[in-house]
């Protein structure tokens, strides 16, 4: 058994110390919150729910939804400024929304992900058309 250090912690132990970026340690956590009221929104639709600036580090995400319809699903990913999906489920993998519920950031690819450009946070619907309320809170560090 031994002591080991995380990558960023190691930087603080070096002599001379290496710089730790503010979006990694001691940065301010910011939140973007948005809602959407769906009415027979077709499966495969994209709902834009936020915009992250370049170098934003995502630290958490909370998704809440009504019972949106039998066999319906939601997933949360990102899209570039040209409308190209970067990763459809980078943050929250496909989650059943047939019953009211919630989901939290659950994809290792999303935890701590740093945007390389201005990026839209998007929800993609699947399985069936949806009707009901959706709310998403995205927590991130920038500076």
C-alpha positions in Angstrom: 0.0 0.0 0.0 1.4 3.4 -0.9 0.5 7.1 -1.3 -0.2 8.3 -4.8 -1.1 11.7 -6.2 -3.7 12.8 -8.8 -2.4 14.5 -11.9 -3.3 18.0 -10.8 -2.2 17.5 -7.2 1.2 16.4 -8.5 1.6 19.8 -10.2 1.3 21.5 -6.8 4.0 19.3 -5.4 6.7 19.9 -8.0 9.6 22.3 -7.4 9.1 24.8 -9.0 5.3 24.3 -9.0 3.6 23.7 -12.2 0.6 25.9 -13.1 -2.8 24.4 -12.4 -5.5 25.9 -14.6 -8.4 27.7 -12.9 -10.9 25.5 -14.8 -9.3 22.6 -12.9 -8.6 23.8 -9.4 -10.2 26.6 -7.4 -12.2 27.8 -10.4 -15.7 29.3 -9.9 -18.4 26.8 -10.6 -21.1 28.3 -12.9 -24.5 26.9 -13.8 -26.7 27.1 -16.8 -30.3 26.1 -16.3 -32.9 25.7 -19.0 -36.3 24.2 -19.5 -38.3 22.9 -22.4 -42.0 22.0 -22.7 -42.4 19.3 -25.4 -45.7 18.8 -27.3 -45.6 15.7 -29.5 -41.9 16.3 -30.3 -40.8 13.5 -32.6 -38.2 10.9 -31.8 -34.7 12.0 -33.0 -35.3 15.6 -32.2 -32.6 17.8 -30.8 -33.3 20.3 -28.0 -30.7 23.0 -27.4 -30.4 23.6 -23.7 -27.2 25.6 -23.1 -24.0 27.0 -24.6 -20.5 26.5 -23.2 -17.6 28.8 -24.0 -14.2 27.4 -25.1 -12.2 25.9 -22.2 -15.3 25.2 -20.0 -14.8 22.1 -17.8 -18.1 20.3 -17.1 -18.3 19.0 -13.5 -21.9 17.9 -13.2 -25.2 17.8 -15.0 -28.8 17.2 -13.7 -31.7 16.3 -16.0 -35.3 16.2 -14.7 -38.3 15.2 -16.8 -42.0 14.4 -16.7 -43.4 11.0 -17.9 -42.8 11.9 -21.5 -44.3 8.9 -23.3 -44.1 5.1 -23.6 -40.7 3.9 -24.9 -39.3 7.5 -24.9 -35.6 8.2 -24.1 -33.4 11.2 -23.6 -29.6 11.6 -23.8 -27.5 14.6 -23.4 -24.5 15.5 -25.5 -22.9 18.4 -27.4 -22.9 20.0 -30.8 -20.5 22.5 -32.4 -21.4 25.9 -33.7 -22.0 24.5 -37.2 -24.7 22.1 -36.0 -22.5 19.0 -36.1 -23.1 16.6 -33.2 -19.8 16.1 -31.4 -21.0 13.3 -29.0 -24.7 12.6 -28.7 -24.3 11.1 -25.2 -21.1 12.6 -23.8 -22.8 13.6 -20.6 -25.9 11.5 -20.0 -26.4 8.2 -21.8 -29.8 7.1 -23.1 -32.2 7.2 -20.2 -35.8 6.1 -20.2 -38.3 9.0 -19.9 -41.4 6.8 -19.9 -41.9 7.6 -16.2 -41.1 10.9 -14.5 -37.6 10.9 -13.2 -34.1 12.3 -13.3 -30.6 11.5 -14.5 -27.2 12.8 -13.5 -24.0 13.1 -15.5 -23.2 9.4 -15.9 -20.7 9.1 -18.8 -16.9 9.1 -17.9 -16.4 11.0 -21.2 -18.3 13.9 -19.8 -17.0 14.2 -16.3 -14.3 16.9 -16.4 -14.6 17.3 -20.2 -13.1 20.6 -21.4 -14.7 22.2 -24.5 -12.3 23.0 -27.3 -14.7 25.5 -28.9 -18.0 27.2 -28.2 -20.4 24.2 -27.8 -24.1 23.8 -27.5 -25.5 21.3 -24.8 -28.2 19.3 -26.5 -30.8 16.7 -25.5 -31.6 14.1 -28.2 -35.0 12.4 -28.0 -35.4 8.7 -28.9 -37.9 5.8 -29.0 -41.1 7.8 -29.3 -42.6 11.2 -29.5 -42.6 13.1 -26.2 -44.9 15.4 -24.4 -44.1 17.1 -21.1 -41.5 19.2 -19.2 -37.8 18.8 -19.3 -35.3 20.7 -17.1 -31.5 20.6 -17.3 -28.8 22.2 -15.1 -25.2 22.2 -16.4 -22.4 22.9 -13.8 -19.0 23.9 -15.2 -15.8 25.8 -14.3 -14.3 28.4 -16.6 -12.1 30.6 -14.5 
